[in-house]
Amino acid sequence: MSRPEVEEVELELFVRALKLRHGYDFGEYARASLRRRVNALVQAQGHGSIGELTARLLRDDALLPVVIAGLSVPVSEMFRDPAVFRRLRDEVLPLLASYPQINIWQAGCAFGQEVYSLAILLEEAGLYDRSQIYATDFSDAAIARAQEGIFPAREARLYSENYLAAGGQHSLADYYHARYELITIDERLKRNVTFANHNLVCDGVFCEAHLILCRNVLIYFTDPLQNHVLELFRDSLVRSGFLCLGTRENIAFARAGRDFRAVDARLRIFQREQQRA
C-alpha cells in the first residue's frame, strides 16, 4: 500500500480541523476543487503549507470568515445561461401562477446575480407581489455582497445581453442605477427577497418551495453528498414543484434522481414526482 503524499494528509487534517473546531464539514467536497481553493488560501495568507494554515485556523477565530469566503464558489452572472431563464419564464412561471403564494429557494446564491434575475422574471410575469425568494449561502461574506446588490458596471453589457436573450420585455437598465463604475439593483427588486445562511451539507429543509434553483453547486460535491442534497431538495418541494440545476450537473445516477422527471433534460429543469411519505 502506497503512502499518501504529505499534502493529501495536510488537506485531510485541514478538513477535520474545520469541522471539529468550527462545525463546517467539507469532507464530501470534490477533492481536486477543494485542494485548489485551500492552496489559494495558503498563498493569500502567506503560509508555506496547508499545515501552517490549519494550525492558525485552530487558534485564530478571525481567520474563519476568510477561509469560508475562500472556499465558497461565488461565480455567476445575471441571467446566466439565458435559455434556462427563458424556459422558466415561458413554461414554469405560468404553472406557478396557479398558486396564491409562490415560494422560491435560491440555494447557493453567491453574490445574488441570479436572485435578482429571478425577481425580474417574476416582476415581468406579474407574480412578484405574491412571491417570496429565499436566497441562501453558507458564506456570510457572499450573503452580505448579495444583499447590497452592487455589481461592476463593466458587467452591465453582458447582463443586458443575457436579459434580452432570456426574453426580457424592457431594458435591463430599468432595474438598476448606474453611478461611477458600479450598478446598484433597484430597491423594488429586493422587497420580497430574504437572505439567510444555510449550509447544504448539514442543515435541513429550509422552506416549502414551489421552485428551487441551485445552479453549479452540486458539481463541487462528491456523489454521496449530491444525493443527500437532492433528497433535501425533494423534501423541500411541494408536489409537482420544480428544480433547476446547472447545465453541467446530472441527477441521473443519484438515487434521489428517481423522484424527479425531466421537464427539459438539456437545461436541467426537473419536476418533483414522488409523493411525500
Secondary structure, DSSP 8 states (H G I E B T S, - for coil): -----HHHHHHHHHHHHHHHHH----TTB-HHHHHHHHHHHHHHTT-SSHHHHHHHHHH-GGGHHHHHHHHS-----TTSSHHHHHHIIIIIHHHHTTSSSEEEEEES-TTSHHHHHHHHHHHHTT-GGGEEEEEEES-HHHHHHHHHTEEEGGGHHHHHHHHHHTT-SS-GGGGEEEETTEEEE-GGGTTTEEEEE--TTT------EEEEEE-SSGGGB-HHHHHHHHHHHHHHEEEEEEEEE-TT---TTSGGGGGEEEEETTTTEEEE-S---
